[in-house]
Amino acid sequence: MATINLNEKFYDLETGEIIKDQIFDKDEKGIVKTDRFNNPVFKDGNKMTLKIYIIRALLATHINPANRQTELVDGEEKDKRGELAERIKAEKELITLAAEEITLIKRLIGWMYSPMIVRQAYQMLELTDKEKEKDKKKDIPGSKK
């Protein structure tokens, strides 16, 4: 088990600025604005946090990078991911996650995002040596917890 700060911010490695969500800029009628080449115009949204990246990764359909195929996930696994996303959404700042939950999150973030995001997310999700040792002892019958 590890306690994770969901409000950790992500930084652009070139500029050092906090990364913000890119959202469509819409007019008063709700129509997406476009530039002179008919490309959608974006505006900066909220600061991107670990919480946002985790929820998006858990709820997305993933392409397995090994074979470029859509990951086949049964309903039970989708439900498990949805429940974890709901748990994370409900927390304001800190959440305690099991090692297998962190492993799942790291795998999905690794598949979905660029190296800049993956590197920072992995560092934020890394179990400390103490937490790793505690998890190992938990799995050994007769060991002290």
C-alpha positions in Angstrom: 0.0 0.0 0.0 1.2 3.5 -0.8 -0.3 6.9 -0.2 -0.3 9.0 -3.3 -0.8 12.8 -3.6 -3.3 13.2 -6.4 -2.7 16.9 -6.7 0.9 16.6 -8.0 1.3 18.9 -11.0 3.1 18.1 -14.2 5.7 20.4 -15.8 6.8 21.0 -19.4 10.4 19.8 -19.5 11.4 22.5 -22.0 9.8 25.6 -20.4 9.4 24.4 -16.8 5.8 25.7 -16.8 2.9 23.7 -15.3 1.0 21.8 -18.0 -2.6 22.9 -18.5 -5.4 21.0 -20.1 -6.1 22.1 -23.7 -9.8 22.6 -24.3 -11.7 23.7 -27.3 -12.4 27.4 -27.4 -16.2 27.8 -28.2 -18.3 30.8 -29.2 -21.5 31.9 -27.4 -23.5 29.3 -29.3 -21.1 26.5 -28.2 -19.5 26.1 -31.7 -15.8 25.3 -31.6 -13.8 28.3 -33.0 -11.4 27.6 -35.8 -8.3 29.4 -37.2 -8.0 30.6 -40.8 -6.9 27.0 -41.8 -10.1 25.6 -40.2 -8.1 24.0 -37.3 -9.8 24.0 -33.9 -8.7 26.7 -31.5 -7.8 25.6 -28.0 -7.5 27.6 -24.8 -5.8 26.7 -21.5 -7.9 24.8 -19.0 -7.1 23.6 -15.5 -3.6 22.6 -14.4 -3.1 18.9 -15.1 -2.7 16.8 -12.0 -1.9 13.2 -11.4 -5.5 12.7 -10.5 -6.6 13.8 -14.0 -4.1 11.7 -15.8 -4.9 8.6 -13.8 -8.7 8.9 -14.3 -8.3 9.4 -18.0 -5.9 6.4 -18.3 -8.3 4.2 -16.4 -11.3 5.1 -18.4 -9.7 5.0 -21.9 -9.7 2.3 -24.5 -6.0 1.3 -24.9 -3.9 0.2 -27.8 -1.3 -2.3 -26.8 2.0 -0.9 -28.1 3.5 -4.4 -28.5 1.1 -5.4 -31.3 -0.8 -2.1 -32.0 -4.1 -3.9 -31.3 -6.9 -2.6 -29.1 -6.6 -4.1 -25.6 -9.4 -6.6 -25.1 -10.8 -6.1 -21.6 -13.8 -8.0 -20.3 -16.6 -6.4 -18.4 -15.3 -7.4 -15.0 -12.0 -5.6 -15.7 -13.7 -2.5 -17.0 -15.9 -2.4 -13.9 -12.8 -2.7 -11.7 -11.1 0.2 -13.5 -14.3 2.2 -13.3 -14.6 1.6 -9.6 -10.9 2.6 -9.1 -11.5 5.8 -11.2 -14.5 6.6 -9.0 -12.5 6.1 -5.8 -9.8 8.4 -7.1 -12.3 11.0 -8.3 -13.9 11.1 -4.8 -10.6 11.9 -3.0 -9.5 15.5 -2.5 -5.7 15.0 -2.2 -4.3 11.8 -0.8 -5.3 8.2 -1.6 -3.9 4.9 -0.5 -3.5 2.4 -3.3 -2.5 -1.2 -3.3 0.7 -2.2 -5.2 -1.4 -4.0 -7.9 -3.5 -0.8 -8.4 -0.3 1.3 -8.9 1.0 -1.3 -11.3 -2.2 -1.2 -13.4 -2.2 2.7 -13.4 1.5 2.8 -14.4 0.9 0.3 -17.3 -2.1 2.3 -18.6 -0.4 5.7 -18.3 2.7 4.2 -20.1 0.6 3.1 -23.0 -1.4 6.4 -23.3 0.9 9.3 -22.7 4.2 10.8 -24.0 7.5 10.2 -22.3 7.3 13.6 -20.6 4.1 12.6 -18.8 5.0 9.0 -18.2 8.4 9.9 -16.5 6.8 12.3 -14.1 3.8 10.0 -13.3 6.1 7.1 -12.7 8.1 9.1 -10.2 5.0 10.3 -8.4 3.7 6.7 -8.3 6.9 5.0 -7.2 6.7 3.1 -3.9 9.3 4.0 -1.4 11.7 1.2 -0.3 9.8 1.0 3.0 6.5 0.6 1.3 7.9 -2.1 -1.0 9.3 -4.1 2.0 5.9 -3.8 3.8 4.0 -5.1 0.8 6.4 -8.1 0.5 6.0 -9.0 4.2 2.2 -8.8 3.8 2.3 -11.6 1.2 4.4 -13.9 3.3 2.4 -16.2 5.7 3.5 -15.6 9.3 5.3 -12.4 8.7 4.8 -9.4 10.8 2.7 -6.6 9.2 
